[in-house]
């Protein structure tokens, strides 16, 4: 017996396939565009370019794409069938978009999302309930009003904007992102919201200040790294770098309530010198760290334990630590 929910999925799926078949020929010529500053080395599926000046709302979801985006947000997080359905419908909707972004509200914030070469944008757009739900719940529970939050490896700002929506008018939020194309999207998203508490910083965070090489993953910009060259033959660009302690000093930060650190395996390089050199009063109360155990050169959880941290939770992608 087919349930009402399953019937709705089937209806959306059939409509999507019909529409996809009608537009497949047009989509073939609109799949890729080159960002002008990268000399053709980075493929971006959105032909609009990242310095998009169109007002928010220009790319509001319409028609079947809007129906798909609305439906995938209702699918249960713990359901294998729900996740598979979401992935299939997402793929269809992205093909129908023909390289355009979508303007949506997620986590209480306005965002323009380009769901092509960035898995973060795909997840936030179509299945925001799947995107680091436990991490966000803990972060919201632990962040004090008007607190200080550092989003290192901010991508398009999902975490920074999520915190900005509830943290209070005197909060201080830094969103740090080294990739120029992604940074353009980050500052656009910040600019669509009235918080006034989020500052975007265009640099990498590393174990020493200076200039370093960032390896760009062409299939998923969120996996670009200063430490690991991926299997994809991508671009190499030079970006400025600061240490975490140097960043705090330059921004006048004397206490940190929470840090999200997602730098594709370089978390140990950033935290080891910071923990060693920073005053105890500056150590974050909450750390959300991408689990890079296989890439780390040190036992980072043991190091954190030595500085008074205890592991709070482990999710599919991240480790969370708390310090009293």
C-alpha positions as CSV (number, residue, x, y, z in Angstrom):
1,X,0.0,0.0,0.0
2,X,1.4,3.4,-1.0
3,X,1.4,6.0,1.7
4,X,0.4,9.7,1.0
5,X,4.1,10.7,1.5
6,X,5.3,8.1,-1.0
7,X,2.6,9.1,-3.5
8,X,3.8,12.7,-3.2
9,X,7.4,11.6,-3.9
10,X,6.3,9.7,-7.0
11,X,4.3,12.7,-8.3
12,X,7.3,15.0,-7.9
13,X,9.6,12.5,-9.4
14,X,7.5,11.9,-12.5
15,X,7.0,15.6,-13.1
16,X,10.8,16.1,-12.7
17,X,11.6,13.4,-15.2
18,X,9.1,14.9,-17.8
19,X,10.6,18.4,-17.3
20,X,14.1,17.1,-17.5
21,X,13.5,15.3,-20.7
22,X,12.1,18.5,-22.2
23,X,15.1,20.6,-21.3
24,X,17.9,18.0,-21.6
25,X,19.1,19.4,-24.9
26,X,19.4,22.9,-23.7
27,X,21.3,21.9,-20.5
28,X,24.1,20.4,-22.5
29,X,25.5,23.8,-23.5
30,X,25.1,25.4,-20.1
31,X,27.1,23.2,-17.8
32,X,30.3,25.1,-17.3
33,X,31.9,28.5,-17.2
34,X,35.4,29.7,-16.2
35,X,36.0,32.2,-13.5
36,X,38.0,35.0,-15.2
37,X,40.6,35.4,-12.5
38,X,41.7,31.7,-12.6
39,X,42.9,31.6,-16.2
40,X,40.6,28.8,-17.1
41,X,42.0,26.4,-14.4
42,X,38.8,26.2,-12.2
43,X,35.6,25.1,-13.7
44,X,32.5,26.7,-12.1
45,X,29.1,25.4,-13.3
46,X,27.4,28.7,-12.8
47,X,27.9,30.9,-15.8
48,X,27.0,34.1,-13.9
49,X,30.4,34.5,-12.2
50,X,30.8,34.9,-8.5
51,X,30.7,38.7,-8.3
52,X,27.0,38.6,-9.0
53,X,25.3,42.0,-8.5
54,X,21.8,40.9,-9.2
55,X,19.5,41.7,-6.2
56,X,18.4,39.0,-3.8
57,X,15.2,37.4,-5.1
58,X,16.2,37.5,-8.7
59,X,16.7,33.7,-8.6
60,X,13.8,32.7,-6.4
61,X,12.8,29.1,-6.9
62,X,9.9,28.6,-9.2
63,X,7.9,25.8,-10.7
64,X,9.0,22.2,-10.3
65,X,12.4,23.2,-8.9
66,X,10.6,25.0,-6.1
67,X,8.5,22.0,-5.5
68,X,11.5,19.7,-5.3
69,X,13.4,22.0,-3.0
70,X,10.4,22.3,-0.7
71,X,9.8,18.5,-0.7
72,X,13.4,17.5,-0.1
73,X,13.5,19.6,3.1
74,X,10.7,17.5,4.6
75,X,12.4,14.2,4.2
76,X,13.5,12.6,7.5
77,X,17.1,12.8,8.4
78,X,17.4,9.2,9.7
79,X,15.8,7.6,6.7
80,X,18.0,5.8,4.1
81,X,15.1,6.0,1.6
82,X,14.7,9.7,2.4
83,X,18.3,10.4,1.7
84,X,18.3,8.5,-1.6
85,X,15.1,10.2,-2.7
86,X,16.6,13.6,-1.9
87,X,19.8,12.9,-3.8
88,X,17.9,11.8,-6.9
89,X,15.5,14.7,-6.9
90,X,18.4,17.1,-6.2
91,X,20.2,15.8,-9.2
92,X,17.2,16.4,-11.4
93,X,16.6,19.9,-10.0
94,X,20.2,20.9,-10.6
95,X,20.0,19.8,-14.2
96,X,16.9,21.9,-14.6
97,X,18.5,25.0,-13.2
98,X,20.9,25.2,-16.2
99,X,23.7,26.8,-14.3
100,X,21.7,29.4,-12.3
101,X,21.8,29.8,-8.6
102,X,18.8,29.9,-6.2
103,X,17.9,32.6,-3.7
104,X,16.5,30.9,-0.5
105,X,16.2,31.3,3.2
106,X,18.1,28.7,5.3
107,X,18.7,28.6,9.0
108,X,17.0,32.0,9.4
109,X,19.3,33.7,6.9
110,X,19.1,34.7,3.2
111,X,21.5,33.0,0.9
112,X,22.2,32.7,-2.8
113,X,23.3,29.1,-3.4
114,X,25.1,27.7,-6.5
115,X,24.6,23.9,-6.2
116,X,27.2,22.8,-8.7
117,X,30.9,22.4,-7.7
118,X,30.3,22.7,-3.9
119,X,28.7,19.9,-1.9
120,X,28.0,22.3,1.0
121,X,25.8,24.4,-1.2
122,X,23.9,21.4,-2.5
123,X,23.2,20.2,1.0
124,X,22.2,23.5,2.4
125,X,19.9,24.2,-0.5
126,X,18.0,20.9,-0.8
127,X,18.4,19.2,2.5
128,X,19.4,21.7,5.2
129,X,18.0,19.3,7.8
130,X,20.8,16.9,6.9
131,X,23.6,19.4,7.2
132,X,25.5,19.0,10.5
133,X,22.2,18.9,12.5
134,X,23.8,17.7,15.7
135,X,26.7,20.1,15.5
136,X,24.3,23.0,15.0
137,X,22.1,22.0,17.9
138,X,25.1,21.8,20.2
139,X,26.4,25.1,19.0
140,X,23.1,26.8,19.5
141,X,22.8,25.4,23.0
142,X,26.4,26.4,24.0
143,X,26.8,29.8,22.4
144,X,26.0,32.6,24.8
145,X,24.2,35.7,23.8
146,X,26.5,38.2,22.1
147,X,29.3,35.6,22.1
148,X,32.4,35.2,19.9
149,X,32.4,32.6,17.1
150,X,35.1,31.8,14.6
151,X,34.2,30.0,11.4
152,X,37.5,28.8,10.0
153,X,36.9,27.4,6.5
154,X,33.6,29.2,6.3
155,X,32.8,28.2,2.7
156,X,29.6,30.1,1.7
157,X,28.8,31.0,5.4
158,X,26.3,28.4,6.5
159,X,27.7,28.2,10.0
160,X,28.4,31.9,10.4
161,X,24.9,32.9,9.2
162,X,23.3,30.2,11.3
163,X,25.0,31.7,14.4
164,X,24.4,35.2,13.3
165,X,20.6,34.6,13.2
166,X,20.5,33.9,17.0
167,X,23.7,35.2,18.6
168,X,22.5,38.7,19.4
169,X,23.3,42.2,18.2
170,X,26.7,42.5,20.0
171,X,28.0,39.1,18.9
172,X,31.3,38.9,17.0
173,X,31.6,36.4,14.2
174,X,34.5,35.9,11.9
175,X,34.0,33.9,8.7
176,X,37.4,33.0,7.3
177,X,37.6,31.7,3.7
178,X,40.7,31.6,1.4
179,X,39.2,30.7,-2.0
180,X,38.5,33.9,-4.0
181,X,35.5,32.5,-5.8
182,X,33.9,31.0,-2.7
183,X,34.8,34.2,-0.7
184,X,32.8,36.3,-3.2
185,X,29.7,34.1,-2.5
186,X,30.4,34.3,1.2
187,X,30.4,38.1,1.3
188,X,27.3,38.2,-1.0
189,X,25.4,36.0,1.5
190,X,26.5,38.0,4.5
191,X,25.4,41.2,2.8
192,X,21.8,40.0,2.3
193,X,21.2,39.8,6.1
194,X,20.8,42.6,8.7
195,X,23.0,41.2,11.5
196,X,26.0,43.5,11.3
197,X,27.9,41.0,13.5
198,X,29.7,38.9,10.8
199,X,33.0,39.9,9.3
200,X,34.4,38.0,6.3
201,X,38.2,37.5,6.2
202,X,39.9,36.5,3.0
203,X,42.8,34.3,4.0
204,X,43.9,30.8,5.0
205,X,44.7,29.9,8.6
206,X,47.8,27.8,9.0
207,X,50.7,27.0,11.3
208,X,52.6,30.1,10.2
209,X,51.9,33.4,8.6
210,X,52.9,34.3,5.0
211,X,51.8,33.0,1.6
212,X,51.0,29.4,0.9
213,X,49.6,27.2,-1.9
214,X,45.9,26.3,-1.9
215,X,45.0,23.2,-3.9
216,X,41.6,23.6,-5.5
217,X,39.3,20.6,-5.9
218,X,37.4,21.3,-9.1
219,X,34.6,18.9,-8.3
220,X,34.0,20.1,-4.8
221,X,35.4,23.5,-3.8
222,X,34.7,22.7,-0.1
223,X,37.4,20.1,-0.2
224,X,40.2,22.4,-1.4
225,X,43.2,22.3,1.0
226,X,46.5,23.8,1.9
227,X,47.8,20.3,3.0
228,X,46.5,17.6,0.7
229,X,46.5,17.5,-3.1
230,X,43.3,15.6,-4.1
231,X,43.0,13.0,-6.8
232,X,41.4,15.6,-9.1
233,X,43.7,17.6,-11.3
234,X,42.8,21.1,-10.0
235,X,44.3,24.5,-9.8
236,X,47.0,25.7,-7.4
237,X,46.7,29.3,-6.2
238,X,48.7,31.4,-3.8
239,X,46.8,32.8,-0.8
240,X,47.7,34.8,2.3
241,X,47.9,32.9,5.5
242,X,47.8,33.8,9.2
243,X,48.0,31.8,12.4
244,X,44.9,31.4,14.6
245,X,46.6,33.3,17.3
246,X,47.7,36.0,14.9
247,X,44.1,36.3,13.6
248,X,42.8,36.8,17.2
249,X,45.4,39.5,17.9
250,X,44.6,41.3,14.6
251,X,40.9,41.2,15.3
252,X,41.2,42.3,18.9
253,X,39.7,39.0,20.2
254,X,40.5,38.2,23.9
255,X,38.0,35.3,24.4
256,X,36.4,32.8,22.1
257,X,33.1,31.0,22.9
258,X,33.2,28.6,19.9
259,X,35.2,27.6,16.8
260,X,34.2,25.6,13.8
261,X,37.4,24.3,12.1
262,X,36.9,22.7,8.7
263,X,40.2,22.9,6.7
264,X,40.4,19.5,5.1
265,X,43.0,17.7,7.2
266,X,45.0,20.7,8.3
267,X,43.3,21.1,11.7
268,X,46.3,19.7,13.6
269,X,48.6,22.2,11.9
270,X,46.4,25.1,13.1
271,X,45.6,24.0,16.6
272,X,48.9,22.6,17.9
273,X,50.8,26.0,17.8
274,X,47.7,27.9,19.0
275,X,47.2,25.6,22.0
276,X,50.9,25.9,22.8
277,X,51.2,29.7,22.5
278,X,47.8,31.1,23.4
279,X,46.9,32.2,26.9
280,X,44.4,29.9,28.6
281,X,41.9,32.7,28.6
282,X,41.8,32.6,24.8
283,X,41.1,28.8,24.5
284,X,37.7,28.2,22.9
285,X,35.0,26.8,25.2
286,X,33.6,24.7,22.3
287,X,35.5,23.2,19.3
288,X,33.8,21.7,16.2
289,X,36.6,20.0,14.2
290,X,36.3,18.1,11.0
291,X,37.5,14.6,11.7
292,X,40.8,14.3,9.8
293,X,42.2,11.5,11.8
294,X,43.7,9.8,8.7
295,X,45.4,13.0,7.6
296,X,46.6,14.4,10.9
297,X,50.3,14.0,11.8
298,X,49.5,14.1,15.6
299,X,46.9,12.6,17.9
300,X,44.8,15.7,18.0
301,X,42.2,14.4,20.4
302,X,44.9,13.5,22.9
303,X,46.5,16.9,22.5
304,X,43.2,18.6,23.2
305,X,42.6,16.4,26.3
306,X,45.9,17.6,27.6
307,X,44.6,21.2,27.5
308,X,41.5,20.4,29.4
309,X,39.1,19.4,26.6
310,X,36.7,16.5,26.7
311,X,35.1,14.9,23.7
312,X,31.5,15.9,23.6
313,X,30.3,14.1,20.5
314,X,31.3,12.4,17.3
315,X,29.2,12.7,14.2
316,X,29.7,11.3,10.7
317,X,32.1,14.1,9.7
318,X,33.1,16.0,12.8
319,X,34.4,15.8,16.4
320,X,33.2,18.2,19.1
321,X,35.2,19.1,22.2
322,X,34.3,21.2,25.2
323,X,36.4,22.9,27.8
324,X,35.1,24.0,31.2
